[in-house]
Amino acid sequence: MPRGRSTFTKRQKEQTRQQKQRDKAERRSQRKQEKPEPGSQHEQDELRAAAEAQAALFHVGHDEAAPQESNGSAEKPGE
């Protein structure tokens, strides 16, 4: 007995759905393999570099403000 058109269409849709699931699972596993482990040396180096950059920015702004306060001048910016 030949299959009807709706049965063929349903079968195609189901095969497409299963293929998408397999593709998604494969992409997920690839991302998991590429993702560095938390606490790895590389991640710690990146965090340390970012912290040093922020500290440098903070100290630069702090050092510029300190001489103005220490010289006793009461000038306000813009005067």
TADAGI-V922811 format. One record per backbone hydrogen bond with DSSP energy under -1.0 kcal/mol. CO is the residue of the C=O (numbers start at 1). NH is the residue of the N-H. If there is no record, write none. Layout:
[[CO NH] [CO NH]]
//
This chain:
[[4 8] [5 9] [6 10] [7 11] [8 12] [9 13] [10 14] [11 15] [12 16] [13 17] [14 18] [15 19] [16 20] [17 21] [18 22] [19 23] [20 24] [21 25] [22 26] [23 27] [24 28] [25 29] [26 30] [27 31] [28 32] [29 33] [30 34] [31 35] [37 40] [40 44] [41 45] [42 46] [43 47] [44 48] [45 49] [46 50] [47 51] [48 52] [49 53] [50 54] [51 55] [52 56] [53 57] [54 58] [55 59] [56 60] [57 61] [58 62] [59 63] [60 64] [61 65] [62 66] [63 67] [65 69] [66 70] [67 71] [76 79]]
//
